[in-house]
Amino acid sequence: MTTRTWMRVNVAIAVLAGLAFRIFFVLRFPAKNSGDSPFYIELAWNWLKKGVYGVEMGSQMVPLDTRVPGYPAFLAAVFATTGNSPRAVMLWQVVVDLATCCVIALMAARLAPERSRRPAALAALWLAALCPFTANYTAAVLTETLVTFLTALGLLLVLEASGEPAARLPQGGSVFSSPWFLAGIIGGLGALVRPETPLLLAAAGVVLLIRWRRRADWQKLARAGGLMAIGLVLPLVPWAARNWRSFNEVQFLAPRYANLPGEIVPLGFQAWTGTWLWRYGDVYLTLWKLEEEVIPLDTIPARAFDSPDEHDRVGALLARYNTTLTLTPNDDRLFADIAQERTRRHPLRTYVEIPLLRSLAMWFTPRIELLPFSGHVFPFGSEWENDRVDLIVTLLLGLVNGAYVALGLAGAWIARGRPGCAPLILFVCLRTVFFAAFIETPEPRYVLECFPAVIACAAQVFRSAPDQLSSTGSG
């Protein structure tokens, strides 16, 4: 078998394996009403059938800007051809995720030395096709699959552009064919799906600032930065124009807290949880119960209190909330006071320790949030006796996650001197810090968009010395 034929067969098997893996999740573990899924579906259906990007409140349709329109547009496109069918959305997401696998393979090839590009690309394709975490999210009506594809495509363009020594336009090309401009466009489209997607452009920009810091390179820096900025803004202009027309406000993305009209954001309560909350499970006990369920004091972990007096103050506030399931503005301010006191006493805890713990919690997890498993491991003996399958699946997925992260770190070290490696590493770091330090809920899915970079780096571990297969012939 020639090298070319062997590669084609291997690629075909990897794609088919990835397809079967994702179909398994769609058929066996569909998550039709997970998180914001019903809200996205309502937005898409109203937009498609009633011509209003909003929801029904009372007896009228109310336009909203609380969610950027990229994912609802994707849903509306699927609904237009298949009807309001979450299963059809999932199947289309299978196709999108398989395309992401191919983009990741191209990323790995671009990152590897020329003689090792084929084995690196093949390794990346297999790692991406068999990644249970990205495959799992194809079975949920959530933004992750679509935005991961756009993130991978943007990173591929950044890798391509990083190989150009002078940020010049391709010979005979126009500004529209520059990889920097195209990366900006993809970043803008990604921002219409999840607003933090332009972090990939920020990572590229920081690397360029360091690379072209000398005065002689400032023109190249300005050209690359300008092309990315223009590309980023262009896809956002129609959305911003709609918001100006509908709400008379300048809004290129979405409100920081995605609050509905008239909805009060509990900033004080969030500040208080930000001084102690780092485990994903604690989100269910506090932030996601607010305004909907009782929050018993005895479910709050001991680390949330520095003293008995603080415990009693929080208990009094929760007692008042539990009687009405409403957090008053005054009680929210009292939570803010407690948060400020805790931060003054232990600033490193709020600004360093908690974000670091959140980062570890987001990265080192079995990622079973969409699966019918508890994720409980301890006490080990009790879990083994009560639900052995749950424990085994949790441990297995935790080990697989750890393997992907470890391979990504090892591959990043191997490729550390390659053009384009720095933006990938910096993107992963920026995204992790952003969600660990500035977002209230440390959800594991927030770093899922980093997996294209992780897998592209991980594939560098498997690249061969000079492409051994080339010696077998290429006819």
C-alpha positions in Angstrom: 0.0 0.0 0.0 1.4 3.4 -1.0 1.7 6.2 1.5 -1.0 8.2 -0.1 -3.4 5.3 -0.1 -2.5 4.4 3.5 -3.2 8.0 4.6 -6.6 8.1 2.8 -7.7 4.9 4.4 -6.6 6.0 7.8 -8.3 9.4 7.4 -11.5 7.7 6.3 -11.5 5.3 9.2 -10.9 8.2 11.7 -13.8 10.2 10.3 -16.1 7.2 10.3 -15.1 6.4 13.9 -15.7 10.0 14.9 -19.1 9.9 13.1 -20.1 6.7 14.9 -18.9 8.1 18.3 -21.0 11.3 17.9 -24.1 9.5 16.7 -23.8 7.3 19.8 -24.0 10.3 22.0 -26.9 11.8 20.1 -28.9 8.6 20.3 -27.9 7.4 23.8 -27.4 10.7 25.7 -29.3 13.5 24.1 -29.5 16.7 26.3 -32.4 18.4 24.8 -33.2 20.8 27.6 -29.8 21.5 29.1 -29.0 24.9 30.4 -30.0 27.7 28.0 -31.2 25.2 25.3 -35.0 26.1 25.7 -34.1 29.9 25.5 -32.0 29.5 22.4 -34.7 27.4 20.7 -37.4 30.0 21.6 -35.3 32.8 20.2 -34.7 30.9 17.0 -38.3 29.9 16.5 -39.7 33.4 17.2 -37.1 34.9 14.8 -37.9 32.4 12.1 -41.7 32.3 12.4 -42.6 35.8 13.8 -39.7 37.9 12.5 -38.7 39.1 16.0 -35.5 38.2 17.7 -37.0 38.0 21.2 -39.4 36.2 23.5 -43.1 36.5 24.3 -43.8 38.5 27.5 -47.4 38.8 28.4 -49.3 39.1 25.2 -46.6 40.6 23.0 -43.2 39.8 21.5 -40.4 41.7 23.1 -37.1 42.1 21.2 -34.0 41.2 23.2 -30.2 41.7 23.1 -29.4 39.4 26.0 -27.9 36.7 23.7 -25.8 37.3 20.6 -27.7 36.0 17.5 -25.1 33.5 16.0 -26.3 30.3 17.5 -30.1 31.1 17.2 -29.4 31.9 13.5 -27.8 28.4 13.2 -30.9 26.9 14.9 -33.3 28.9 12.7 -31.5 27.6 9.6 -31.9 24.0 10.8 -35.6 24.6 11.8 -36.3 26.2 8.4 -35.6 22.8 6.7 -36.5 20.3 9.4 -39.0 21.9 11.7 -38.5 22.5 15.4 -36.4 19.4 15.9 -33.6 19.3 18.5 -32.5 15.9 17.2 -31.9 17.5 13.7 -29.8 20.2 15.4 -27.7 17.6 17.0 -27.1 15.7 13.8 -26.0 18.9 12.1 -23.7 19.6 15.0 -22.2 16.2 14.4 -21.3 17.4 10.9 -19.9 20.6 12.3 -17.8 18.8 14.9 -16.4 16.4 12.3 -15.3 19.5 10.3 -13.7 20.8 13.5 -11.7 17.5 13.7 -10.4 18.2 10.1 -9.5 21.8 11.0 -7.6 20.6 14.1 -5.6 18.1 11.9 -4.7 21.1 9.6 -3.6 23.0 12.7 -1.4 20.2 13.9 0.2 19.9 10.4 0.8 23.6 10.3 2.4 23.5 13.8 4.7 20.6 12.9 8.0 20.7 10.9 7.4 20.0 7.3 8.8 16.5 7.3 6.4 15.5 10.2 3.2 17.1 9.0 1.4 14.0 7.9 1.9 12.0 11.1 1.0 15.0 13.2 -2.1 15.7 11.2 -3.2 12.1 11.4 -2.6 11.9 15.1 -4.6 15.1 15.6 -7.5 13.8 13.5 -7.7 10.6 15.6 -7.4 12.5 18.9 -10.1 14.9 17.9 -12.4 12.3 16.4 -12.2 10.2 19.6 -12.4 13.1 22.1 -15.5 12.3 24.2 -15.8 15.8 25.5 -16.3 17.6 22.3 -18.3 14.7 20.9 -20.6 14.8 23.9 -21.6 18.4 23.3 -22.9 17.6 19.8 -25.8 16.0 21.7 -26.8 19.3 23.4 -28.5 22.3 21.9 -25.8 24.6 23.2 -23.2 26.9 21.5 -20.2 24.8 22.2 -20.0 22.8 19.0 -20.4 25.7 16.7 -18.1 28.1 18.6 -15.4 25.4 18.9 -15.5 25.0 15.1 -15.1 28.8 14.6 -12.4 29.0 17.3 -10.4 26.2 15.6 -10.8 27.9 12.2 -9.6 31.2 13.7 -6.6 29.6 15.3 -5.8 27.8 12.0 -5.7 31.2 10.3 -3.6 32.7 13.1 -1.2 29.8 12.6 -1.1 30.4 8.9 -0.5 34.1 9.4 2.2 33.5 12.0 4.3 31.7 9.4 4.5 34.9 7.3 7.5 36.9 8.4 6.2 40.3 7.4 2.3 40.4 7.7 2.2 41.2 4.0 -0.6 40.5 1.6 -0.3 37.3 -0.4 1.3 38.0 -3.8 -1.4 39.1 -6.2 -4.0 39.1 -3.4 -6.2 41.7 -1.8 -6.8 42.7 1.8 -9.7 40.2 1.8 -7.3 37.3 1.3 -4.9 38.2 4.1 -5.0 35.5 6.9 -4.9 38.3 9.5 -8.1 39.8 8.0 -9.8 36.4 7.7 -8.8 35.6 11.3 -10.6 38.8 12.3 -13.7 37.8 10.3 -13.8 34.4 12.0 -13.3 36.1 15.4 -16.2 38.4 14.7 -18.5 35.6 13.6 -17.4 33.6 16.7 -18.3 36.6 18.8 -21.8 36.4 17.5 -22.0 32.9 18.9 -20.1 33.5 22.2 -18.9 37.0 23.0 -15.5 35.9 24.4 -14.3 34.3 21.1 -12.1 37.3 20.1 -9.7 36.2 22.9 -8.0 34.2 20.1 -7.3 37.5 18.4 -6.1 39.1 21.6 -3.6 36.2 22.0 -2.4 36.7 18.5 -2.1 40.5 19.1 0.0 40.1 22.3 2.4 37.7 20.5 2.7 40.2 17.6 3.4 43.1 20.1 6.3 41.1 21.5 7.5 39.8 18.1 7.4 43.2 16.4 8.2 45.5 19.3 11.1 47.2 17.6 10.4 50.5 15.8 11.4 49.0 12.4 8.6 46.5 12.7 5.8 48.9 13.8 4.4 49.2 10.3 4.0 45.4 10.1 2.4 45.4 13.5 0.0 48.2 12.6 -1.0 46.4 9.3 -1.6 43.0 11.0 -3.5 44.6 13.9 -5.5 46.8 11.6 -6.6 43.9 9.4 -7.7 41.8 12.4 -9.6 44.8 13.9 -11.4 45.5 10.7 -12.2 41.9 10.2 -13.5 41.6 13.7 -15.8 44.6 13.5 -17.4 43.9 10.2 -19.6 40.9 11.2 -20.7 42.7 14.4 -22.0 45.9 12.6 -25.4 44.5 11.6 -26.1 43.3 15.1 -25.0 46.6 16.5 -27.2 48.5 14.0 -30.2 46.3 15.1 -29.5 47.1 18.7 -29.3 50.8 18.0 -32.5 50.7 16.0 -34.4 48.6 18.6 -33.0 49.9 21.9 -31.2 53.1 21.0 -28.0 51.8 22.5 -24.5 51.0 21.3 -24.2 47.2 21.9 -21.9 45.2 19.7 -22.1 42.0 21.7 -24.5 41.4 24.6 -25.0 42.8 28.2 -22.4 41.6 30.6 -24.8 39.6 32.7 -27.3 38.7 29.9 -30.1 40.0 32.1 -33.7 40.3 30.8 -35.4 43.7 30.8 -36.2 44.8 34.4 -34.2 41.9 35.8 -31.9 43.0 38.7 -28.4 41.5 38.7 -27.3 40.3 42.2 -23.9 41.8 42.1 -23.4 41.7 45.8 -24.3 38.0 46.1 -22.0 37.2 43.2 -19.2 39.1 44.8 -19.7 37.1 48.0 -19.6 33.8 46.2 -16.5 35.0 44.3 -14.6 35.0 47.6 -15.0 31.3 48.2 -16.8 29.4 45.3 -14.5 27.4 43.1 -16.2 24.0 42.7 -18.7 23.6 39.9 -21.0 21.7 42.2 -21.4 24.7 44.5 -22.9 26.7 41.6 -26.0 24.4 41.8 -26.2 25.1 45.6 -26.1 28.9 45.3 -26.1 31.0 42.1 -28.4 28.7 40.1 -30.9 28.5 43.0 -31.2 32.3 43.4 -34.7 33.6 42.8 -36.0 30.1 42.2 -35.3 27.8 45.2 -34.5 27.9 48.9 -30.8 28.1 49.7 -30.3 26.3 53.1 -27.4 27.7 55.1 -26.2 24.2 56.0 -25.5 23.5 52.3 -22.9 26.3 52.1 -19.4 25.0 52.7 -17.4 26.1 55.8 -14.8 28.0 53.6 -17.5 30.6 52.9 -17.2 31.9 56.4 -14.2 33.4 58.2 -15.9 33.6 61.6 -19.0 32.6 63.6 -20.2 36.2 63.3 -19.9 36.1 59.5 -21.8 32.8 59.5 -24.6 34.3 61.4 -24.8 37.4 59.2 -25.0 35.2 56.0 -27.6 33.0 57.8 -29.8 36.0 58.6 -29.6 37.2 54.9 -30.5 33.7 53.6 -33.3 33.3 56.1 -34.9 36.5 54.8 -34.4 35.4 51.2 -35.8 31.9 51.8 -39.1 33.3 53.0 -39.8 35.1 49.7 -37.3 33.6 47.2 -36.4 37.2 46.5 -33.1 38.9 47.2 -33.8 42.5 48.0 -31.4 45.3 46.8 -30.6 46.1 50.4 -29.7 42.5 51.3 -27.7 42.3 48.1 -25.7 45.3 49.3 -25.1 43.5 52.6 -23.7 40.5 50.7 -21.4 43.0 48.9 -20.2 44.4 52.3 -19.4 40.8 53.5 -17.5 40.2 50.2 -15.5 43.4 50.6 -14.6 42.5 54.2 -13.4 39.0 53.2 -11.3 40.5 50.4 -9.7 43.1 52.6 -8.8 40.3 55.1 -7.5 37.9 52.4 -6.9 39.7 49.1 -4.7 36.8 47.8 -7.6 34.4 48.4 -10.0 36.4 46.3 -7.6 37.4 43.5 -5.2 34.5 43.3 -6.3 31.4 45.2 -9.9 31.2 44.1 -9.2 31.8 40.4 -6.4 29.3 40.5 -8.7 26.7 42.1 -11.3 27.5 39.5 -8.8 27.0 36.7 -7.9 23.6 38.1 -11.5 22.7 38.5 -12.4 23.6 34.9 -9.4 21.7 33.4 -9.2 18.6 35.6 -12.7 17.2 35.6 -14.4 14.1 34.2 -16.7 16.4 32.2 -19.9 14.4 32.9 -22.1 17.5 33.3 -24.3 16.4 30.3 -24.2 12.7 31.2 -26.4 10.7 33.6 -23.6 10.2 36.1 -23.0 11.8 39.4 -19.3 12.3 39.2 -18.9 11.3 42.8 -15.7 9.4 43.7 -15.5 9.7 47.5 -16.0 7.9 49.8 -14.5 5.4 47.3 -15.7 2.3 49.1 -19.3 3.5 49.4 -19.4 4.7 45.7 -18.0 1.3 44.6 -20.7 -0.5 46.5 -23.6 1.7 45.6 -23.0 2.5 41.9 -20.0 0.8 40.4 -20.8 1.8 36.8 -21.1 5.5 37.8 -17.7 5.4 39.6 -15.9 3.6 36.7 -17.2 5.9 34.1 -16.3 9.0 36.2 -12.8 7.7 36.8 -12.3 6.7 33.2 -13.4 10.1 31.8 -11.2 11.8 34.4 -8.2 9.8 33.2 -9.0 10.5 29.6 -9.3 14.3 30.3 -6.0 14.2 32.2 -4.3 12.4 29.3 -5.4 15.0 26.8 -4.2 17.8 29.0 -0.9 16.0 29.7 -0.3 15.3 26.0 -1.2 18.9 25.2 1.4 20.2 27.6 4.1 17.8 26.3 3.3 18.7 22.7 3.4 22.4 23.5 6.9 21.9 25.0 8.0 20.0 21.9 6.6 22.7 19.5 7.7 25.7 21.7 10.0 27.1 19.0 7.6 26.7 16.1 5.8 29.7 14.6 2.3 29.8 15.8 2.8 27.8 19.0 2.9 30.9 21.2 -0.6 32.2 20.1 -2.1 28.8 20.9 -0.5 28.6 24.4 -1.5 32.2 25.1 -5.0 31.7 23.9 -5.5 28.8 26.3 -4.0 30.8 29.2 -6.1 33.9 28.4 -9.4 32.0 28.1 -8.7 30.1 31.3 -7.8 33.3 33.3 -10.9 35.1 31.8 -13.4 32.6 33.0 -11.6 31.8 36.3 -11.2 35.4 37.4 -14.1 37.3 35.8 -17.0 34.9 35.3 -19.1 33.8 38.3 -19.6 30.2 37.4 -16.6 27.9 36.9 -18.2 25.6 34.3 -16.0 22.9 32.7 -17.5 23.6 29.3 -15.9 27.1 29.3 -12.5 25.6 28.4 -13.9 23.2 25.8 -13.1 25.8 23.1 -9.4 25.4 24.1 -9.4 21.7 23.0 -8.5 22.5 19.3 -5.3 24.1 20.6 -4.7 21.3 23.1 -5.2 18.6 20.6 -3.1 20.3 17.9 -0.3 20.5 20.4 -0.8 17.0 21.7 -0.4 15.6 18.2 3.2 16.9 18.1 4.0 14.1 20.6 3.2 11.5 17.9 5.0 13.1 14.9 7.7 10.8 13.6 11.2 11.6 12.9 11.6 12.1 9.2 8.3 11.0 7.8 9.0 7.3 7.8 6.2 6.5 5.5 7.6 8.5 2.7 10.3 5.8 2.2 7.6 3.3 1.2 6.7 5.2 -1.9 4.1 7.9 -2.8 2.8 6.8 -6.1 
